[in-house]
Structure formats: structure tokens, C-alpha cells
Amino acid sequence: MSDTRRRVKVYTLNEDRQWDDRGTGHVSSTFVERLRGISLLVRAESDGSLLLESKISPNTAYQKQQDTLIVWSEADNYDLALSFQEKAGCDEIWERICQVQGRDPALDITQDPIDESEEERFEEIPETSHLVELPPCEQGRLEEIADLVTSVLSSPIRREKLALALMTEGYIKKLLGLFRVCEEVDNREGLHHLYEIVRGVLFLNKAALFEVMFSDDCIMDVVGCLEYDPALVQPKRHREFLTKTAKFKEVIPITDSELRQKIHQTYRVQYIQDIILPTPSVFEENFLSTLTSFIFFNKVEIVSMLQEDEKFLTEVFAQLTDDATEDSKRRELVNFVKEFCAFSQTLQPQNRDAFFKTLANLGILPALEIVMGMDDLQVRAAATDIFSYLVEFSPSMVREFVMQEPQQTDDDVLLINVVIKQMICDSDPELGGAVQLMGLLRTLIDPENMLASTNKTEKTEFLSFFYKYCMHVLTAPLLANTALDKNSKDLQEGSTKVNPVCPDNFQTAQLLALILELLTFCVEHHTYHIKTYIMNKDLLRRVLVLMNSKHTFLALCALRFMRRIIGLKDEYYNRYIIKGNLFEPVINALLDNGTRYNLLNSAIIELFEFIKVEDIKSLIAHIVDNFYKALESIEYVQTFKGLKGRYEQEKDRQSQRLNRYRRDARSLDEDEELWFNDDDDDDDGEAVEKRMGDDFSDSYGKYMEAKKGAANGANGANNNGKAAALPPASPAVTPNNSSASSVKTVPLPATPVVKTALVGLVDYPDDEDEDEDDEEEDQSPRKRPRLSS
């Protein structure tokens, strides 16, 4: 037995009735001992692994389709297909299958698929012949033929028999000849019967019949039959559309006649399925599965043939990027590439990978960079669709390209900047194109799809690139529409007073909302880069100007941006918000909203509720100190009273700790008292604060100063009023702590010093007001709180 090898693709039909490509290899038919029979084996051409091992069962129904396909079912809902590169290979394997099953290779199906219920029904019907007997193909018998075709659709076995009869007798071409006669004599009744006949033949779902019906000399007559729907008063003019309205444009002449014929056929069959045939009912939805497969394999073949013609594609991209190319020609070229990419979606992942790599090698990204910057709206729209295919397929490929650009071009013509500018300049009032581009940008800057990259530094490198070369372009409209007042020099530092003129234009407001949505995404996913950018540009202050916008959706976007920042619970951000007094525009918006119970009201209250629930102490202290008087009248929610309660609880807790610290001070030994006296020295205190630097908030610095004042008061009181309770003072130290140098001569024990220092440095970030009730008389005026409680 000869072991014949042919190059094939193995397909399986998934649950969605779509063909999945399982790989490419070489098929052979050989005896397999384990399966005890002749089997089809397919070994992968890449590594020789076994892609398919299927025994040729005597009872399995194999079908031969389109000269290069063999399709069969091995089990319930498990369909397989072999797509051959050459017709000769398909014929050879088909003959081998028919030889094993004892069938005639001239037939395109080896078995009649009969399930048990069909067998039972079929036994009740007396079989008069092997095939369905067809009436003579005459005008007077058209009604009889139509009744026969529609009656067999509910019976799988009778559908098979009718399909065989139609094929063996060349009946299809006779029917189409009869159609031309009926149309010439305007036999409407006969034309209506022909509509039912052709529609029923399509529902037989047989590839062999499709090959005849969709051939060049038959397909227009098939379309003609389908124009005469009995439900319509006047027939449709589908043929007129296909021949006169729909024009086939060859942007580059296609020399391959087979490829051109395949393109025409696929377009017309797709038109039949999508436009002419009515939407199938629940009982008919599987009748056209073979038609869907027919179109699918045609598209795969077209993409493969075009992809292999490198001269053709090279010429396409050469003309696309040539400055001398006319605008109308360039528009056709871009539309062709768009359709080409759309067809590629029928390919399986590994084939699609090869397809896009071919496009990348031919220069698709530099070409897009040129055409996306053109003035022609149609060209830009088509280029955006192509760009979306590329980004969805491989964001890393696009990122790799754009990171190489700064070495050879200006910032203004970087691909990502071109995309951003197109988003900003979208002329559509609804910003449909801008929304699409914003989604693509988010995909490109999403760290989640960078994690699996083989290049471990991709995330860091690309984000650094984006914030260096592109972020200023993205935020330019936002900064321009929230510019500070010209008289801002006269304002106090940290004031939130800005130009009250907010963007009232709806389209501008929509654009700013899109930009804010992207920036909010950055806050959530880019920790270091976006934080640095916000601080350097004082971005949150500019964003909060939009709280004054008459467009509520824009004010909500600004609020959402701040909410995401606070949601990180990052003290670096919290200090920035406190220092800039950035809650003021939010609270003003809440007060301006009045008693209206709307989304803005709920969103602002949720922001403060989050701060309360998460117990963000620095923000709670700032809000209560500065804004509680304005907020205490809001009683329909308990949020602000809850904030005040949290604030008071923290004050009480700090006061208790400070009192405990005072009581402990009375029993300190002499050396520890000397250390505290040393701590009261102004110079040493300043050195301590300077050494802490920027690591502590302003409120903490105030606490340290208050603590020193408390220590002074405590020591003075102990020395004057309670001297009897203290041990005798050392001769080396005077009661009023007159000499700093004398303190330093005393050897201090190491352990108590460390312990005492920690007591003063931990858990007291907001304690400047905690001990005011006990020590009000000892505080200087600048230490008094702004909030009177």
C-alpha cells in the first residue's frame, strides 16, 4: 500500500458553527494496528506531530466539496474537514475513502446520513426507488416540482436523495433555462414557483449543488429566480444592482483570473445570503450552514492568494505612500487594505499572525502614519479601521514601531501623536471616531497587555516614551480650556480661583470627557509616571475647574478623576490635595447644587463617604478644619457628621496618649529628663525638623512644635509647683535649662532615648489640635486652630 502525502489544513467545526484551523500538515491513508483499519493520518509540517488520526469507518458519510475539501462527522456535533492545497491530492484521498467503503468515487457523498428517528419514519414509507423521481422540467410542472422540493426539507434522508437526483440529471441548469423562458413570456406564476424551487434547493445545504448554482454561467440566473418572491407586489432588481451599481474596482490590476473569479463569486454569494434570502426561522437556521462554510473557505482562499502575491501587495503599499498618487486613487487603495484586513478576520490565529506580519514587513504602519494625517475624511476613517485591526491583533507590534520613531522624526508626526490629534480634531458632532481612537489608545497604554511580553522592559520603556513624547499632546485641550485667570499673580498661593469660563460647547465638553476618561485610566494603572505628571503640571487643580461646567457629565468626569486619586489612599496625593486646598471646588459644586437630589450630589457625597469609611486621617482633619461650618447644615445624610465624629475620636485618642506621656514624664529618671530638656532647645528642635525634611506633612510639623511647647509647660510646672514629687536635680543641670552644653555633658542611656523618640514620632500625624483644650493658655496665637469647636 502506498503512503500518499498531500499538504492539507485540518479544520473542526466549533459550537458557533465556525471552522477552527487545527494546523497544516501532510495527509496519508495507511493501516493503523491500534484502530484495526485504514485511517487518515495528518502530521504537522512544522514538527511532525500528529494533527489527525481518523479511521475510515464503513458507515461514516464523507462529502467532497469544491474539488479541494473533504468533510465528515465522526461523532455527534463533531465535524471535520480537510482542505487540500491541490485538487489532485484531494481526488487521491477521496478515491481511497471510496475504495474502503466500496463506493463510486464519481459521487460527492459516500453515505446517506440517517438517524434513528429518521430510520423509523423511513421504514413506514414504501421505498419505490433509490432516488427521488423528479417531474419533467416543463413550465406546466413547475408547481409540482416546487411542492416536491419544499416537502423534502423536513426529512434528512429525502433531502439527500433529492440532492443526488438534482446532480445526476443536470436538473439545475434545466431549471435555470426554464427561468429565462418564463421571464421572456412574463409567466409570473411560473416565476413564483421557480423562486420556491431555488430557495428550497439552497436549503438542501449541499456544497455540490452550490458549485453548480454559483458558477459564472448560473449565478445571475439564480439571483434572477430569487427576485420573484410571491410575497412582493413587484420583483426586486438584484441583478441590476450587481451588474450596474456594484462596481468591482481593481486598485492594482489582478492578473490571476482564478483569483478575480473567486472574488466575484464570494461577493455575489455573500449578497445572496445577506440581502436576498430572508432571515431563516428557528427551524431553518441550520439549513444554510454549508453556505456559510462556502463563503468562509472562499475568503480564506482569497486572503491566501493575495498574501502569496508579494508583487501585488508591494505595489499597493508603494502607491499608498507615494506623494504623486492622486487622492481618489489613494482612497481606493486604503479601502482595499481595509477590506483585506476585514477578510483576514476569517483566518485562524496562527494564519492571522502570519498575515499581519506580512503587512508589517511591507510597511503598513509607516503608511498609516501618512494617510491618517491627511485631510480626506474617508481616507482617515478607513485608516482608523485598519489601525484598530492592528492594535487588536498585536499592541506590542505597534508599540515597538512607535518607540523607534523618535530617533528619526519630530514629535508632531509620531504615529501615536497623529492618532491623538485625529481624536482631538474629530469633526463628527457625536465624536464617533474619537471614541474609537480613545479605546485604541487605552489598549496601547494598558500595562495588562504588556505583562506577557517577552520583552520584560516593554512596560517601563513604553510608558516613559508615552509620557515624554505624547502626554502633552493628549492634555493640551484640557489645559487650554482650564487656563488660570490672567490676574492669578494677585491671588494667594494655593487659591483655587480660576477662569470661570468653562467649555460650554457640547462637542468640546465631550472631547474633554474622553481625555479625562483616559487620564483616569492612567491614574488607576500607571502609578509613578502619572503621579509625577500630575504634580508637575498641577493637573488636578486644572481638572477641577471643570466642576463649574454646565454639562453635568463633564463635572462628573472631573469628580471621577479626583475620586480615583483619593481611592489610591496615597499620602503623597493627599498632601498635594491638602496643600492646594483642592476640596474647595468640589464643596462649592455640592453647595451650588443645592437641594437637588441628582447624580452629581450622590457622587460628591460618595467621595466624602469613602474618606470617612476608609478613615483617611489627613483628609478628614483637613475637611473638618476648613469646611465643616459650610457642611454641618447637610443633615439628609450622616456623612459629614460622621467625618466630624471621626475627627473628634482621633483628637480624644491623641489627647489620651499625650496625657499618658505626661504622667510617664513625672517618673522619668534624671537622664531622660535631661533628654527632654535638650529637646526643648530651639536649635536642636529646628535641626530635628530639618532632618525630617519633606518626609512629613505640614500638619505633622505643627504637631512637633506643639509637642515642644507642651514639654516646656510640663517641665516648668513640675519645677515650680511639684518639686517635692521629683527626685533631687543633678548639680550639672539648672532648673531653667540655661545651658545646652551642660546637657550634652550628661551621658544618655541608649535604650530609653530610642524608645522615647519613637513615642514622639509615631501615630500622631494630625495632632496639632489634639491638646488645645488642656493647654490653650500655653499655645502661641499661630497654633490656634481655624475651626472653633
Rosetta blueprint (number, residue, H / E / L):
1 M L
2 S L
3 D L
4 T L
5 R L
6 R E
7 R E
8 V E
9 K E
10 V E
11 Y E
12 T E
13 L E
14 N L
15 E L
16 D L
17 R L
18 Q L
19 W E
20 D E
21 D E
22 R E
23 G E
24 T E
25 G E
26 H E
27 V E
28 S E
29 S E
30 T E
31 F E
32 V E
33 E L
34 R L
35 L L
36 R L
37 G E
38 I E
39 S E
40 L E
41 L E
42 V E
43 R E
44 A E
45 E L
46 S L
47 D L
48 G L
49 S L
50 L E
51 L E
52 L E
53 E E
54 S E
55 K E
56 I L
57 S L
58 P L
59 N L
60 T L
61 A L
62 Y E
63 Q E
64 K E
65 Q E
66 Q L
67 D L
68 T L
69 L E
70 I E
71 V E
72 W E
73 S E
74 E E
75 A E
76 D L
77 N L
78 Y E
79 D E
80 L E
81 A E
82 L E
83 S E
84 F E
85 Q L
86 E L
87 K H
88 A H
89 G H
90 C H
91 D H
92 E H
93 I H
94 W H
95 E H
96 R H
97 I H
98 C H
99 Q H
100 V H
101 Q H
102 G L
103 R L
104 D L
105 P L
106 A L
107 L L
108 D L
109 I E
110 T L
111 Q L
112 D L
113 P L
114 I L
115 D L
116 E H
117 S H
118 E H
119 E H
120 E H
121 R H
122 F H
123 E H
124 E H
125 I L
126 P L
127 E L
128 T L
129 S L
130 H L
131 L L
132 V L
133 E L
134 L L
135 P L
136 P L
137 C L
138 E L
139 Q H
140 G H
141 R H
142 L H
143 E H
144 E H
145 I H
146 A H
147 D H
148 L H
149 V H
150 T H
151 S H
152 V L
153 L L
154 S L
155 S L
156 P H
157 I H
158 R H
159 R H
160 E H
161 K H
162 L H
163 A H
164 L H
165 A H
166 L H
167 M H
168 T H
169 E L
170 G L
171 Y H
172 I H
173 K H
174 K H
175 L H
176 L H
177 G H
178 L H
179 F H
180 R H
181 V H
182 C H
183 E H
184 E H
185 V L
186 D L
187 N L
188 R H
189 E H
190 G H
191 L H
192 H H
193 H H
194 L H
195 Y H
196 E H
197 I H
198 V H
199 R H
200 G H
201 V H
202 L H
203 F H
204 L L
205 N L
206 K L
207 A H
208 A H
209 L H
210 F H
211 E H
212 V H
213 M H
214 F L
215 S L
216 D L
217 D L
218 C L
219 I H
220 M H
221 D H
222 V H
223 V H
224 G H
225 C H
226 L L
227 E L
228 Y L
229 D L
230 P L
231 A L
232 L L
233 V L
234 Q L
235 P L
236 K L
237 R L
238 H H
239 R H
240 E H
241 F H
242 L H
243 T H
244 K H
245 T H
246 A L
247 K L
248 F L
249 K L
250 E L
251 V L
252 I L
253 P L
254 I L
255 T L
256 D L
257 S H
258 E H
259 L H
260 R H
261 Q H
262 K H
263 I H
264 H H
265 Q H
266 T H
267 Y H
268 R H
269 V H
270 Q H
271 Y H
272 I H
273 Q H
274 D H
275 I H
276 I H
277 L L
278 P L
279 T L
280 P L
281 S L
282 V L
283 F L
284 E L
285 E L
286 N L
287 F L
288 L L
289 S H
290 T H
291 L H
292 T H
293 S H
294 F H
295 I H
296 F H
297 F H
298 N H
299 K H
300 V H
301 E H
302 I H
303 V H
304 S H
305 M H
306 L H
307 Q H
308 E H
309 D L
310 E H
311 K H
312 F H
313 L H
314 T H
315 E H
316 V H
317 F H
318 A H
319 Q H
320 L H
321 T H
322 D L
323 D L
324 A L
325 T L
326 E L
327 D H
328 S H
329 K H
330 R H
331 R H
332 E H
333 L H
334 V H
335 N H
336 F H
337 V H
338 K H
339 E H
340 F H
341 C H
342 A H
343 F H
344 S H
345 Q L
346 T L
347 L L
348 Q L
349 P H
350 Q H
351 N H
352 R H
353 D H
354 A H
355 F H
356 F H
357 K H
358 T H
359 L H
360 A H
361 N H
362 L L
363 G L
364 I H
365 L H
366 P H
367 A H
368 L H
369 E H
370 I H
371 V H
372 M L
373 G L
374 M L
375 D L
376 D L
377 L H
378 Q H
379 V H
380 R H
381 A H
382 A H
383 A H
384 T H
385 D H
386 I H
387 F H
388 S H
389 Y H
390 L H
391 V H
392 E H
393 F H
394 S L
395 P H
396 S H
397 M H
398 V H
399 R H
400 E H
401 F H
402 V H
403 M H
404 Q L
405 E H
406 P H
407 Q H
408 Q L
409 T L
410 D L
411 D H
412 D H
413 V H
414 L L
415 L H
416 I H
417 N H
418 V H
419 V H
420 I H
421 K H
422 Q H
423 M H
424 I H
425 C L
426 D L
427 S L
428 D L
429 P L
430 E L
431 L L
432 G H
433 G H
434 A H
435 V H
436 Q H
437 L H
438 M H
439 G H
440 L H
441 L H
442 R H
443 T H
444 L H
445 I L
446 D L
447 P H
448 E H
449 N H
450 M L
451 L L
452 A L
453 S L
454 T L
455 N L
456 K L
457 T L
458 E H
459 K H
460 T H
461 E H
462 F H
463 L H
464 S H
465 F H
466 F H
467 Y H
468 K H
469 Y H
470 C L
471 M H
472 H H
473 V H
474 L H
475 T H
476 A H
477 P H
478 L H
479 L H
480 A H
481 N H
482 T L
483 A L
484 L L
485 D L
486 K L
487 N L
488 S H
489 K H
490 D H
491 L L
492 Q L
493 E L
494 G L
495 S L
496 T L
497 K L
498 V L
499 N L
500 P L
501 V L
502 C L
503 P L
504 D L
505 N L
506 F H
507 Q H
508 T H
509 A H
510 Q H
511 L H
512 L H
513 A H
514 L H
515 I H
516 L H
517 E H
518 L H
519 L H
520 T H
521 F H
522 C H
523 V H
524 E H
525 H H
526 H L
527 T L
528 Y H
529 H H
530 I H
531 K H
532 T H
533 Y H
534 I H
535 M H
536 N H
537 K H
538 D L
539 L H
540 L H
541 R H
542 R H
543 V H
544 L H
545 V H
546 L H
547 M H
548 N H
549 S L
550 K L
551 H L
552 T H
553 F H
554 L H
555 A H
556 L H
557 C H
558 A H
559 L H
560 R H
561 F H
562 M H
563 R H
564 R H
565 I H
566 I H
567 G H
568 L L
569 K L
570 D L
571 E H
572 Y H
573 Y H
574 N H
575 R H
576 Y H
577 I H
578 I H
579 K H
580 G L
581 N L
582 L L
583 F L
584 E H
585 P H
586 V H
587 I H
588 N H
589 A H
590 L H
591 L H
592 D H
593 N H
594 G L
595 T L
596 R L
597 Y L
598 N L
599 L H
600 L H
601 N H
602 S H
603 A H
604 I H
605 I H
606 E H
607 L H
608 F H
609 E H
610 F H
611 I H
612 K H
613 V H
614 E H
615 D L
616 I L
617 K H
618 S H
619 L H
620 I H
621 A H
622 H H
623 I H
624 V H
625 D H
626 N H
627 F H
628 Y H
629 K H
630 A H
631 L H
632 E L
633 S L
634 I L
635 E L
636 Y L
637 V L
638 Q L
639 T H
640 F H
641 K H
642 G H
643 L H
644 K H
645 G H
646 R H
647 Y H
648 E H
649 Q H
650 E H
651 K H
652 D H
653 R H
654 Q H
655 S H
656 Q H
657 R H
658 L H
659 N H
660 R H
661 Y H
662 R H
663 R H
664 D H
665 A H
666 R H
667 S L
668 L L
669 D L
670 E H
671 D H
672 E H
673 E H
674 L H
675 W H
676 F H
677 N H
678 D H
679 D H
680 D H
681 D L
682 D H
683 D H
684 D H
685 G H
686 E H
687 A H
688 V H
689 E H
690 K H
691 R H
692 M H
693 G H
694 D H
695 D H
696 F L
697 S L
698 D H
699 S H
700 Y H
701 G H
702 K H
703 Y H
704 M H
705 E H
706 A H
707 K H
708 K H
709 G H
710 A H
711 A H
712 N H
713 G H
714 A H
715 N H
716 G H
717 A H
718 N H
719 N H
720 N H
721 G H
722 K L
723 A H
724 A H
725 A H
726 L L
727 P L
728 P L
729 A L
730 S L
731 P L
732 A L
733 V L
734 T L
735 P L
736 N L
737 N L
738 S L
739 S L
740 A H
741 S H
742 S H
743 V H
744 K H
745 T L
746 V L
747 P L
748 L L
749 P L
750 A H
751 T H
752 P H
753 V H
754 V H
755 K H
756 T H
757 A H
758 L H
759 V H
760 G H
761 L H
762 V L
763 D L
764 Y L
765 P L
766 D L
767 D L
768 E L
769 D L
770 E L
771 D L
772 E H
773 D H
774 D H
775 E H
776 E H
777 E H
778 D H
779 Q L
780 S L
781 P H
782 R H
783 K H
784 R L
785 P L
786 R L
787 L L
788 S L
789 S L
